[in-house]
Amino acid sequence: MNDSLLAERGSAGLKSAPDTREGEGATPRLARRPPPLGESILDAIGNTPLVELRKIVRNRGLEGRILGKLEYLNPGSSKKDRVALEVIRRARADGRLQPGQAVVEVTSGNTGTGLAIVCAAYGHPFIAVMSKGNTVERARQMAALGAEVVLVDQAAGGLSGQVSGCDLERVEQTAFELVAERGAFRPYQFESQDNCLAHETQTGPEIWEQAQGQVDAFAMISGTCGTYTGVMRYLRRMNPSVRGYMIEPARAAVLAGACADGARHKIQGTGYARRDLPLFDRTLVTELVQIDDAEAEEMARALAVEEGIFAGISTGANLSVALRLLAGPEKGNTIVIIACDSGLKYLSTDLYP
Ligand SMILES: Cc1ncc(COP(=O)(O)O)c(C=O)c1O
């Protein structure tokens, strides 16, 4: 997206208008100007809303604010559209990706959907390699977007809806073979600094601007660590005292030093139990926090019912930790979380029975 478009679609285009809803008092409502004409779907990526989760906080009698960045409103219904666009645009610009060349990537579904969209727009064949442990909605969405979806069997004892480090190793091997076979470009989302850059140059600055610099802490669950590292790099640059809480599924808490070999959990897109996470930067972490599946699920459901925000399990994890923090060390402060992807991607699971 070009800079002028970014500026026009940013919060500079927001205007306050009187709230006429009964019972809401003088709460100001934001009247948004529609974004200008886009050149393609790529211009619809990013510039997502940041909203205060007032009811969730108020209903629990807590002091402080939780601000949710609604990344599920991206075209592929997740924050990974930003990464896909950043990686492909840079690779095309510096010649690592040639016009018409195939792209292969390992995905839990969200990066793959982003890549399917971006590759469709730029005219690259895209092959998504995904574990059968991820939900079927993701595979269908990528296929609908023209991707070739290669589903990899889970390791022995694997459970549908739960992807382990062992499952991911099998997916990696398949991707490795496909890259050689098809002469493809591989974005390497676990290794690529472009993954962090998408969040350092877009998500972080958007949050800072939308929150008008009122950010005390950021709480985010980790997969590749791209979102956490990118956003925290920017927030710390703006205010070095911003606290960062990196979340891991309790059953795959390897960054916190737990032994999680073979551990399974339901928080898709996160907690791969990899000790080698090149995008993990401990200097940006105030505290490592763990969350279990049931708590994350419960808060995803509460977010839908109480705030009308229909998101996935990892969003429930982020919210749950933010609430714990408001009840503890961040009492009275403002915590930003990411609503990572849409609840629609979980309809085949027991998240929303
Ligand atoms: C739903 C969901 N939540 C959280 C994450 C973790 O984000 P990151 O890879 O930036 O650490 C992912 C990554 O794929 C995801 O798909």
The ligand as an SDF file (V2000), in Angstrom:
LIG
                    3D

 16 16  0  0  0  0  0  0  0  0999 V2000
   -4.3390  -17.7610   14.9380 C   0  0  0  0  0  0  0  0  0  0  0  0
   -2.9130  -17.4100   15.2110 C   0  0  0  0  0  0  0  0  0  0  0  0
   -2.6010  -16.8390   16.3780 N   0  0  0  0  0  0  0  0  0  0  0  0
   -1.3170  -16.5290   16.6990 C   0  0  0  0  0  0  0  0  0  0  0  0
   -0.2860  -16.8020   15.8140 C   0  0  0  0  0  0  0  0  0  0  0  0
    1.1280  -16.4800   16.2290 C   0  0  0  0  0  0  0  0  0  0  0  0
    1.6360  -15.3890   15.5060 O   0  0  0  0  0  0  0  0  0  0  0  0
    3.1880  -15.2680   15.1800 P   0  0  0  0  0  0  0  0  0  0  0  0
    3.5160  -16.3310   14.1780 O   0  0  0  0  0  0  0  0  0  0  0  0
    3.3520  -13.9100   14.6140 O   0  0  0  0  0  0  0  0  0  0  0  0
    3.9390  -15.4820   16.4480 O   0  0  0  0  0  0  0  0  0  0  0  0
   -0.5830  -17.3660   14.5750 C   0  0  0  0  0  0  0  0  0  0  0  0
    0.4710  -17.6630   13.6050 C   0  0  0  0  0  0  0  0  0  0  0  0
    0.2670  -18.3180   12.6070 O   0  0  0  0  0  0  0  0  0  0  0  0
   -1.9130  -17.6760   14.2600 C   0  0  0  0  0  0  0  0  0  0  0  0
   -2.2550  -18.2450   13.0780 O   0  0  0  0  0  0  0  0  0  0  0  0
  1  2  1  0
  2  3  1  0
  2 15  2  0
  3  4  2  0
  4  5  1  0
  5  6  1  0
  5 12  2  0
  6  7  1  0
  7  8  1  0
  8  9  2  0
  8 10  1  0
  8 11  1  0
 12 13  1  0
 12 15  1  0
 13 14  2  0
 15 16  1  0
M  END
$$$$
